[in-house]
């Protein structure tokens, strides 16, 4: 099994969120991206990173 680089995970999560354009929690995003081999912890880190960069907003 291989590991997806963090920048690719961030981009995949960002693209997914922009495409869907609705609120999600970490579990739903990780479930949707599991087909690409992205784990829940990776999704959490990507969402945190994208939020800090002001690309996504959190409630």
N, C-alpha and C positions, 0 to 999 in steps of 0.2 A: 504494500500500500504506500502511496506517496502523499506528501504534504503539499497543499496548495499555498503558494507564497501569499503573505498578508496583503500585499497590494492588489493581487488578483481577487482575493476574498472581498476586500473593501469595494472594489469596482463591481463585482458580481452583486453584492448586497445593495449597493447604490443603484445600479441599473434595475434591479428587481423592485426596489421601493419606488423609484420614479415611474416605472411602468405600471405598477398597481395603483399608485396614488391614493392610498388609504392607510389608516392606522393599522399597525401590526404590533404584536409582542414578539419577544425573542423566539419563543417556541414555534409560533406560526412561521416565522421567516426561516428558521432552521429546518422545519419540516418541508417547506417548499424548496429549499436549496440542498436538501440531503441527496438528491439525485446527482448533484455535482461533486459530492464527496466533502461537503462543507459541514463541519460539526457545530454544535450549539455554542461552544466556547468561542469558536472563531467568529460566529455571527455576533455574539455579545461584544467582542473586542472591536469588530468592524462598526457596529452601531455606535459604540462609545466614541470611536475615532471620528466617524462622520458627523456625530453630534458636536464634538469639540471643534471641528472644522466649519461648523455652521452650514453643512450641506443638508442635514436633516434636523428636524426639531423633535424634542421629547416633551411629553406631558407628565 
